[in-house]
Amino acid sequence: MKLFPDLDTKKRFMKTGLPFMVGVAWAPIIWMLSIASLGPAFFSLTGSWPVTQTAIALIVLLATYILLKLFQRIGSRFYSKDE
């Protein structure tokens, strides 16, 4: 059984669905790196883990959004509308 019945469906998925899947997959990795590297510094400034985790969550959302836009831009080069 083929996952994509035709080439156009595959291209549409690669342009829209794949960057979101990559963004979701990378979010926990970005979270772990951010909380390990920036967490102690934010905790020493704020003195509260909930505030630190909220700040890190905002950073992770921003980084994931930027990576998502980057992946979409790169994907549009490979799967352009002209093909």
N, C-alpha and C positions, 0 to 999 in steps of 0.2 A: 504494500500500500504506500503510495507516494504521499508525502506530507503536503505538498503543494501541487494542485492539479495542472497549473500552467505557469509559465514564466512571469506573467504579469502579477499573479498573486504572490509569487515569491518576491518580486521586486517591491511590491507594496508593503509586504511584511518587513522586508529588510529596511525600508525607509522609515517606517513608523514604529513597528513593534520591537524590533531588535534593540534600538537605543534605550528604550524604556526598560527592557529586561536587563541590559548591561548596567544601567543606572541603579536598578533595584539590587542587583547582585553585588555591586561595588559599595553600596551604602554601609553595610556592616563592617567592611574592611576599612573604609574611611573613618567610621565611628571608632573602631579599635585603635587605629593609629592616632586619631585626634585625642581620644581620652587618655591614652598612654603618654602622649607627648605634651599636650596642653592642659590636661586635667590637673596635675599637681600645681602648676602655676596659677590657674584660675582658682583652685581651692585655697591657695595661700592668699590670694587677693580678696576673695569673697568670704571664706570661712564656712561655706555651705555647699554640700555636695549637690543638692537639688538645683541650686542656682548654677553651679558649674556644669551639670549635665544639661540643663536647658541651654546654656550658652554654646556648649559643644554640639548639641542637637541642631541649633541654628546654623552653626558652621558647617556641619555635615550636610544639611539640606542645601545650603548655598553651593558647596563643593559638588554635590551630586547634580544639581541643576546645571552648573557650569560644564561638568563632564558630559551631561546629557546633550547639551547644545553642541559641544565639540564633536561628540560621536555622530550627531545628526548632520553636522557640516561635513565631516569626513565621509559619511555614508552617502550624502548627496553627490559627492564626486564620483563614486563608484556606480551608483544607480541613478543616473540622470534621467530626466523625462524624455530626452531625445532618443534613447535606445528603445 
